Amino acid sequence: MSAPDVHTWFVREVLPLEAALMQFLQHNWRNQSDIADLRQDIYMRVYDAALKEIPERAKPLVFTVARNLILTRVRDAQVVPIEAVSDLDALNIAIDTPDPERSTIVRDELRRLQVAIDRLPPRCREAFVMGRIQGHSRGEIALRMGVSEKTVTEHFTKAMRLLADVLYAEPTDLGKKHE
């Protein structure tokens, strides 16, 4: 599948499922601070799967990926008690430090994300930053912005679409500004 086709499908079919996905994650994952990362991992896996073949229905794919990711994280979280190992070197655990190339890629991705966020309309950016970066609930954001929760949801939806346009754009499209 072409990236523009997948992008269009993703924005049209997957992003509107975010509220239900967040509710599912909040209900099924203990550590609430991990939820935004889980959501992003799910989006990446769904997008990558759609690059191979766009599914007929997005919802079953999104929730299957979410369930499988949660199961994988739970399985991977099984920790060996420190008392069980007398020599930590016996665990043979590699230090998880990124190589310089990976660090450069991550910094470039973060810069690109910051540029995309800076390009959002002011109210969309305000709602997005409070919700996705500062972790406030829609109710708290609505109260702080003096708008309804429905308006906050509209700001989120618009922000997510505009960010997806920038972040998943072809390299030749990156200079375009979204209003």
C-alpha positions as CSV (number, residue, x, y, z in Angstrom):
1,M,0.0,0.0,0.0
2,S,1.2,3.5,-0.6
3,A,1.9,5.7,2.4
4,P,-0.6,8.4,1.4
5,D,-3.4,5.8,1.1
6,V,-2.4,4.4,4.5
7,H,-2.2,7.9,6.0
8,T,-5.7,8.7,4.7
9,W,-7.1,5.4,6.1
10,F,-5.3,5.9,9.4
11,V,-6.7,9.4,9.9
12,R,-10.2,8.5,8.8
13,E,-10.6,5.1,10.5
14,V,-8.1,4.8,13.4
15,L,-7.8,8.2,15.0
16,P,-11.6,8.4,15.7
17,L,-11.2,5.2,17.8
18,E,-8.9,7.0,20.2
19,A,-11.4,7.7,23.0
20,A,-12.4,4.0,23.1
21,L,-8.8,2.9,22.9
22,M,-7.8,5.1,25.8
23,Q,-10.7,3.8,27.8
24,F,-9.6,0.3,27.1
25,L,-6.0,1.0,28.0
26,Q,-7.0,2.8,31.2
27,H,-9.1,-0.1,32.2
28,N,-6.5,-2.8,31.4
29,W,-3.2,-1.2,32.3
30,R,-2.2,-0.4,35.9
31,N,0.5,2.2,35.3
32,Q,-1.5,5.2,34.0
33,S,1.8,7.0,33.1
34,D,2.5,4.3,30.4
35,I,-0.8,4.8,28.6
36,A,0.3,7.5,26.1
37,D,3.3,5.3,25.2
38,L,1.1,2.3,24.8
39,R,-1.2,4.2,22.5
40,Q,1.7,5.4,20.4
41,D,3.1,1.9,20.1
42,I,-0.4,0.6,19.1
43,Y,-0.7,3.4,16.4
44,M,2.8,2.5,15.1
45,R,2.0,-1.2,14.8
46,V,-1.4,-0.6,13.2
47,Y,0.1,1.8,10.7
48,D,2.9,-0.6,9.9
49,A,0.4,-3.4,9.4
50,A,-1.7,-1.2,7.1
51,L,1.4,-0.5,5.0
52,K,1.3,-4.2,4.0
53,E,-2.5,-4.4,3.7
54,I,-5.3,-2.0,4.8
55,P,-7.8,-4.1,6.8
56,E,-11.5,-4.0,5.9
57,R,-12.3,-2.9,9.5
58,A,-9.9,-0.9,11.7
59,K,-11.5,-1.4,15.1
60,P,-10.8,-5.1,15.4
61,L,-7.2,-4.6,14.3
62,V,-6.7,-1.7,16.7
63,F,-8.0,-3.6,19.7
64,T,-6.3,-6.9,18.8
65,V,-3.0,-5.0,18.6
66,A,-3.7,-3.3,21.9
67,R,-4.6,-6.6,23.7
68,N,-1.5,-8.3,22.3
69,L,0.8,-5.4,23.2
70,I,-0.6,-5.4,26.8
71,L,0.0,-9.2,27.0
72,T,3.5,-8.8,25.7
73,R,4.3,-6.1,28.2
74,V,2.9,-8.1,31.1
75,R,4.9,-11.1,30.0
76,D,8.1,-9.0,29.6
77,A,7.6,-7.4,33.0
78,Q,8.2,-10.7,34.8
79,V,11.1,-9.7,37.0
80,V,13.7,-11.9,38.6
81,P,13.9,-11.2,42.3
82,I,17.3,-9.7,43.3
83,E,17.7,-12.4,46.0
84,A,17.6,-15.1,43.3
85,V,20.8,-13.9,41.7
86,S,23.9,-13.6,43.8
87,D,26.0,-12.2,40.9
88,L,24.3,-9.6,38.7
89,D,26.7,-10.3,35.9
90,A,25.2,-13.8,35.8
91,L,22.0,-12.3,34.4
92,N,23.9,-11.3,31.2
93,I,21.8,-8.3,30.7
94,A,23.0,-5.9,28.0
95,I,22.9,-2.2,28.9
96,D,20.1,-0.5,26.9
97,T,22.0,2.5,25.7
98,P,21.2,3.7,22.2
99,D,24.1,4.0,19.7
100,P,25.0,7.4,18.4
101,E,23.0,6.9,15.2
102,R,19.8,5.9,17.0
103,S,20.3,9.0,19.3
104,T,20.5,11.2,16.2
105,I,17.4,9.7,14.7
106,V,15.5,10.1,17.9
107,R,16.6,13.8,18.3
108,D,15.5,14.4,14.7
109,E,12.1,12.8,15.3
110,L,11.7,14.9,18.5
111,R,12.6,18.1,16.6
112,R,10.1,17.2,13.8
113,L,7.4,16.6,16.4
114,Q,8.1,19.9,18.1
115,V,7.9,21.7,14.7
116,A,4.6,19.9,14.0
117,I,3.2,20.9,17.5
118,D,4.3,24.5,17.0
119,R,2.4,24.6,13.7
120,L,-0.9,23.7,15.3
121,P,-3.6,26.4,15.7
122,P,-3.2,28.0,19.2
123,R,-6.3,26.4,20.8
124,C,-5.6,23.0,19.3
125,R,-2.0,23.2,20.5
126,E,-3.1,24.3,24.0
127,A,-5.5,21.4,24.3
128,F,-3.0,18.9,22.8
129,V,-0.2,20.0,25.1
130,M,-2.4,19.9,28.2
131,G,-3.8,16.4,27.3
132,R,-0.9,14.6,25.7
133,I,2.1,16.1,27.3
134,Q,1.0,17.3,30.7
135,G,-1.5,14.4,31.1
136,H,-4.6,16.4,32.1
137,S,-8.0,14.8,31.6
138,R,-10.5,16.2,29.1
139,G,-12.6,17.6,31.9
140,E,-9.6,19.4,33.4
141,I,-8.7,20.8,30.0
142,A,-12.2,22.0,29.3
143,L,-12.3,23.7,32.7
144,R,-8.9,25.4,32.2
145,M,-9.8,26.5,28.6
146,G,-13.3,27.6,29.5
147,V,-14.9,25.3,26.8
148,S,-17.0,22.1,26.8
149,E,-15.4,18.6,26.8
150,K,-16.9,18.2,23.3
151,T,-14.8,21.2,22.1
152,V,-11.7,19.7,23.7
153,T,-12.4,16.5,21.8
154,E,-12.7,18.5,18.6
155,H,-9.4,20.2,19.3
156,F,-7.8,16.8,20.0
157,T,-9.2,15.4,16.8
158,K,-8.0,18.4,14.7
159,A,-4.6,18.4,16.4
160,M,-4.1,14.6,15.8
161,R,-5.1,15.0,12.1
162,L,-2.8,17.9,11.5
163,L,0.1,16.2,13.4
164,A,-0.5,13.0,11.3
165,D,-0.4,15.1,8.1
166,V,3.0,16.5,9.1
167,L,4.5,13.4,10.7
168,Y,3.4,11.0,8.0
169,A,3.9,13.3,5.1
170,E,6.2,12.5,2.2
171,P,9.6,14.3,2.7
172,T,8.6,16.7,-0.2
173,D,5.5,17.8,1.7
174,L,7.3,18.8,5.0
175,G,7.6,22.4,4.1
176,K,3.9,22.9,3.9
177,K,2.3,24.7,6.8
178,H,-1.1,23.5,8.1
179,E,-3.5,26.2,9.3
